[in-house]
């Protein structure tokens, strides 16, 4: 079955299926959907979690063996599979279909994918997963939908805000949902009476740190490597959490990868960027990055962001701040990261 992201919580309160698929290109909403499944699964006794990253020549027998293993004493487990390109290949398709045909009640399967192309949505493996579980497709929040989305988030946080205040925040974050959530968290601390009008909203969103995330991302996109590096050091010194920082960089990278592929097929850069969800006034920034970086280079950087994510989660040894600095400099146009040395990072 298919479930809308906004329906997931009510679904999980009623039942827990053996398989959940989360797909989409909006990192925050995909992460929240996956988190909701994990929380419900743990409440149902799935105390352990095994994480599988599918890349390159992945050995699907490892997953099949894990899914078939039974124990009278071990806790039930969440088997989380992340397929970075959304394409398991012939072996992966066969393995997923086999797992669906022989479900193990001691395991819950959670598969996290990027946005799927139409062919993948109609594939045999997706149909097999949907036949025994639920597929949550996460869609980006458009510019016209953003004020309503922000209003709902404010209400969930116990904050009353008028339409003008909501629009101020929507204009400020320009479609960056993670940034919107961070501003709402700030409002929860500052608006003790739970009420926010336009003047208070303006004061809060203007009262950002000297090195703020918005300016940092802009400097990276425009190719100002030195300023981007200074901003990154400032953010680090101010104690910014590295996961939201990486999410913000990865979000822009995914947009650039998608747009660059369309441009490579003959589309105009502005049309490709608009199709990828870039707001009109930010198109010049992204256009500058597209001119500077090839599709292959952008894909390489996206793989590196994935390696940093694994380093943050302790799945590989890494100096994550050093690696994110290298990533930022390369994205900003300083060629510190090349295929010869990225392989070392990805393999480590």
C-alpha positions in Angstrom: 0.0 0.0 0.0 0.9 3.7 -0.4 0.7 6.1 2.6 1.0 9.8 2.6 3.7 11.2 4.9 1.1 13.1 6.9 -0.9 10.0 7.4 1.9 7.9 8.7 1.6 8.7 12.4 -2.1 7.8 12.5 -1.3 4.6 10.6 1.4 3.5 13.0 -0.9 4.0 16.0 -3.2 1.4 14.5 -0.8 -1.2 13.1 2.8 -2.0 12.3 3.5 -3.7 9.0 6.6 -5.9 8.4 7.9 -3.6 5.6 8.2 0.1 5.2 9.7 2.0 2.2 10.5 5.7 2.5 11.4 7.5 -0.7 11.8 11.1 -1.7 14.2 14.0 -2.1 13.2 16.2 0.9 15.8 15.1 3.6 13.9 16.4 6.6 10.5 14.8 5.8 12.2 11.5 4.8 14.2 11.5 8.0 11.1 12.2 10.1 9.1 9.4 8.3 11.9 6.9 8.9 12.2 8.1 12.6 8.5 7.6 13.1 8.7 4.0 11.8 11.7 3.3 14.0 10.0 4.7 17.1 6.9 2.6 16.5 9.0 -0.5 15.8 11.0 -0.1 19.1 7.7 0.3 21.0 6.6 -3.0 19.5 9.8 -4.8 20.7 12.2 -4.3 17.8 15.0 -3.3 20.0 18.0 -3.8 17.7 18.8 -2.1 14.4 21.0 -3.3 11.6 22.0 -0.8 9.0 22.9 -1.8 5.4 24.3 0.7 2.9 23.8 -0.5 -0.7 26.6 0.8 -3.0 28.5 -0.6 -5.9 28.8 -4.4 -6.0 26.8 -5.0 -2.8 26.6 -8.6 -1.6 22.8 -9.1 -1.2 23.4 -12.5 0.3 24.4 -10.7 3.5 20.9 -9.2 3.8 19.1 -12.4 2.9 21.1 -14.4 5.5 20.3 -11.7 8.1 16.6 -11.7 7.3 16.4 -15.5 7.5 18.3 -15.8 10.8 16.1 -16.9 13.7 16.9 -16.9 17.4 14.9 -17.8 20.5 16.9 -15.4 22.6 17.8 -12.3 20.5 15.6 -9.3 20.3 13.6 -8.5 17.3 15.5 -6.3 14.8 14.9 -3.5 12.4 16.8 -4.2 9.2 17.3 -0.8 7.6 18.5 -0.7 4.0 19.7 2.5 2.4 20.0 2.4 -1.4 21.7 5.7 -2.4 20.8 5.6 -6.1 17.4 4.0 -5.7 18.4 1.1 -7.9 19.0 -2.3 -6.3 19.9 -3.9 -9.7 18.9 -7.4 -10.8 20.4 -9.2 -7.8 18.9 -6.7 -5.3 15.5 -6.9 -6.9 15.6 -10.7 -6.7 16.7 -10.5 -3.1 14.0 -8.1 -2.0 11.3 -10.1 -3.7 12.7 -13.3 -1.9 12.6 -11.5 1.5 9.0 -10.4 0.9 8.0 -13.9 0.0 9.6 -15.3 3.2 9.0 -12.7 5.8 10.6 -13.2 9.2 8.4 -12.1 12.1 11.5 -11.2 14.1 12.5 -8.5 11.6 11.0 -5.3 10.4 12.3 -4.1 7.0 12.9 -0.3 6.6 14.1 0.7 3.1 15.2 4.4 2.6 15.4 5.6 -1.0 15.8 8.8 -2.9 13.0 10.0 -5.2 12.1 7.1 -7.5 11.7 7.4 -11.3 8.5 6.1 -12.8 10.2 2.9 -14.0 11.3 2.1 -10.5 7.9 2.9 -9.0 6.4 0.3 -11.4 9.2 -2.3 -10.8 8.6 -5.8 -9.6 10.6 -5.2 -6.4 8.7 -2.1 -5.4 5.4 -3.8 -6.0 6.6 -6.8 -3.9 7.5 -4.5 -1.0 4.2 -2.6 -1.3 2.2 -5.8 -1.3 3.4 -6.7 2.2 4.1 -3.3 3.6 3.7 0.5 3.1 5.4 2.9 0.8 5.7 6.5 2.1 6.5 8.8 -0.8 7.9 12.2 0.5 7.2 15.1 -1.8 8.9 18.6 -1.6 6.9 21.4 -0.1 6.3 24.0 -2.9 6.5 27.7 -2.4 2.7 28.0 -2.4 2.4 25.2 0.2 5.2 26.4 2.5 3.2 29.0 4.5 0.5 26.4 5.3 3.3 23.8 6.2 4.9 26.4 8.5 1.6 27.2 10.1 1.0 23.5 10.9 4.5 23.2 12.4 4.0 26.3 14.5 0.7 24.9 15.8 2.3 21.6 16.7 4.9 23.5 18.6 2.1 25.3 20.6 2.7 28.7 18.9 0.0 31.0 17.5 1.2 33.1 14.6 -0.7 35.4 12.3 -0.5 35.1 8.5 2.0 38.0 8.1 4.3 36.4 10.6 4.1 33.0 8.9 4.9 34.7 5.5 7.9 36.4 7.0 9.3 33.0 8.1 8.5 31.4 4.7 10.3 34.2 2.9 13.3 33.8 5.2 13.8 30.1 4.8 13.1 30.0 1.0 12.0 26.4 0.9 14.6 25.0 3.4 12.4 23.0 5.7 15.2 22.2 8.1 15.9 25.9 8.5 12.2 26.5 9.1 12.2 23.9 11.9 15.3 25.4 13.5 13.6 28.8 13.5 10.5 27.3 15.1 12.6 25.7 17.8 14.1 29.1 18.5 10.6 30.7 18.7 9.6 28.0 21.3 12.3 29.4 23.6 11.7 33.1 22.9 7.9 33.3 22.6 7.0 32.3 26.2 3.4 33.3 25.8 3.1 31.2 22.7 2.1 34.1 20.5 4.1 35.5 17.5 3.2 38.5 15.5 5.0 40.0 12.5 7.3 42.3 14.5 8.3 39.4 16.8 8.9 37.1 13.9 11.0 39.7 12.1 13.1 40.2 15.2 13.7 36.5 15.8 14.7 35.6 12.2 16.9 38.7 12.0 18.6 37.8 15.2 20.8 35.1 13.6 24.4 34.2 14.5 27.2 36.1 12.9 28.1 33.0 10.9 24.6 31.8 10.0 23.7 28.8 7.9 21.9 30.8 5.2 24.9 33.0 4.4 27.2 30.0 4.6 25.2 28.0 2.0 25.1 31.1 -0.3 28.8 31.6 -0.2 29.4 28.0 -1.1 27.0 28.2 -4.0 28.5 31.4 -5.4 32.0 29.9 -5.3 33.5 32.1 -2.6 35.7 29.3 -1.1 37.6 31.5 1.4 34.4 33.1 2.8 32.7 29.7 2.9 35.7 28.2 4.9 35.6 31.2 7.3 31.8 30.7 7.8 32.2 27.0 8.3 34.8 27.6 11.0 32.5 30.2 12.6 29.6 27.8 12.6 31.8 25.1 14.2 33.1 27.5 16.9 29.5 28.5 17.7 28.6 24.9 18.3 26.3 24.1 15.4 25.3 20.5 15.2 27.1 18.8 12.3 24.1 16.7 11.1 21.8 19.6 10.3 24.8 21.3 8.6 25.5 18.2 6.4 21.7 17.9 5.6 21.7 21.5 4.3 24.8 20.9 2.1 23.4 17.6 0.9 20.0 19.1 0.0 21.7 21.7 -2.3 23.9 19.0 -3.7 20.9 16.8 -4.7 19.3 19.8 -6.4 22.5 20.5 -8.3 22.9 16.8 -9.3 19.3 16.6 -10.6 19.6 19.9 -12.5 23.0 19.1 -14.0 21.7 15.9 -15.4 18.8 17.7 -17.1 21.2 20.3 -18.5 23.4 17.5 -19.8 20.4 16.2 -21.7 19.9 19.6 -23.3 17.6 21.6 -20.9 18.3 25.2 -20.1 19.9 25.7 -16.7 17.2 28.0 -15.3 14.4 25.7 -16.4 16.3 22.7 -14.9 16.8 24.5 -11.6 13.2 25.6 -11.4 12.1 22.0 -12.1 14.4 20.9 -9.3 12.5 23.2 -6.9 14.8 26.2 -6.7 13.1 29.5 -5.9 13.4 32.2 -8.6 15.6 34.6 -6.6 18.1 31.8 -5.8 18.5 30.6 -9.4 21.6 32.8 -10.0 23.4 31.2 -7.1 22.7 27.7 -8.3 23.4 28.7 -11.9 26.9 29.8 -10.8 27.5 26.4 -9.2 26.3 24.5 -12.3 28.7 26.4 -14.5 31.5 25.6 -12.1 30.9 21.9 -11.5 30.4 19.0 -13.9 27.7 16.4 -13.3 30.4 13.8 -12.5 32.0 16.1 -9.9 28.7 16.8 -8.3 27.9 13.1 -8.0 31.3 12.5 -6.5 30.6 15.2 -3.9 27.2 13.6 -3.1 29.0 10.3 -2.5 31.4 12.0 -0.2 28.5 13.6 1.7 27.2 10.0 2.3 30.7 8.9 3.5 30.7 11.8 6.0 27.2 10.9 7.2 28.5 7.4 7.9 31.4 8.9 9.8 29.1 11.0 11.9 27.1 7.8 12.8 30.3 5.9 13.8 30.2 3.5 10.9 33.6 4.5 9.7 36.6 6.2 11.3 36.7 9.8 10.2 37.6 13.4 11.2 34.2 14.6 10.0 34.9 18.3 10.4 38.0 18.0 8.3 36.1 16.0 5.7 33.2 18.4 5.6 35.7 21.3 5.1 37.2 19.5 2.1 33.7 18.9 0.7 32.7 22.5 1.1 35.9 23.8 -0.5 35.5 21.5 -3.5 31.8 22.5 -3.9 32.8 26.2 -3.7 35.4 25.7 -6.5 38.6 25.0 -4.7 39.7 21.7 -6.1 40.9 20.0 -3.0 38.9 16.8 -3.6 39.7 14.7 -6.6 38.7 11.1 -7.7 42.1 9.8 -6.6 41.7 10.8 -3.0 37.9 10.5 -2.6 38.3 6.7 -3.2 40.4 6.5 0.0 37.7 8.3 2.0 34.8 6.2 0.5 36.6 2.9 1.1 37.7 3.7 4.6 
